[in-house]
Amino acid sequence: MLEVVIAQPQPQRTQNDPDSAAERSTVAAVPPDLDQARRTSMAAERTWLAWWRSALAASAGALGVGRLAPELLHVAPWPYVALGCGYASLAIGLLIVGALRQRDLEHALRTGAHVPLRFVTVGVFTAGGVVLAVATAVLVIAQT
């Protein structure tokens, strides 16, 4: 047997209806400014974690180049140790600059300021990375 269900119309609610006002107050929206502040803060945290990941990679590079490469290649260790110290210095720089950047971004968020990453910082890390990459390439080619 088929059963027919007839939908009953719901009563219209007005703005003065206490039930309607209660429903609206329970669905509180997050203020746009607070939502934007949260997203910006989380983006700054992700950026800080990216600085950390880069520092961990540089630390692994320091260990690999400075300690493991000379043993695996059976070569004089001093150039590899020096290069490994360069990668370790890069890791330390990344951790320090990442922490300072996080502090600056959180301060800017509180004050409403804009703090772009300075080109000097970008330039120093770029130049340091190029020097380390070229030195690594030179060592690899010279030792083969």
JOBELTA-V861576 format. One record per backbone hydrogen bond with DSSP energy under -0.5 kcal/mol. NH is the residue of the N-H (numbers start at 1). CO is the residue of the C=O. Records with the same first field share a line. If there is no record, write none. Layout:
BEGIN
NH->CO / CO
END
This chain:
BEGIN
4->2
5->3
6->4
7->5
17->14
21->17
22->18
23->19
24->20
25->21
26->22
27->23
28->26
35->31
36->32
37->33
38->34
39->35
40->36
41->37
42->38
43->39
44->40
45->41
46->42
47->43
48->44
49->45
50->46
51->47
52->48
53->49
54->50
55->51
56->52
57->53
58->54
59->55
60->56
61->57
62->58
63->59
64->60
65->61
66->62
67->63
68->63
69->64
71->67
72->68
73->69
74->70
75->70
81->77
82->78
83->79
84->80
85->81
86->82
87->83
88->84
89->85
90->86
91->87
92->88
93->89
94->90
95->91
96->92
97->93
98->94
99->95
100->96
101->97
102->98
103->99
104->100
105->101
106->102
107->103
108->104
109->105
110->106
111->107
112->108
113->108
122->118
123->119
124->120
125->121
126->122
127->123
128->124
129->125
130->126
131->127
132->128
133->129
134->130
135->131
136->132
137->133
138->134
139->135
140->136
141->137
142->138
143->139
144->141
END
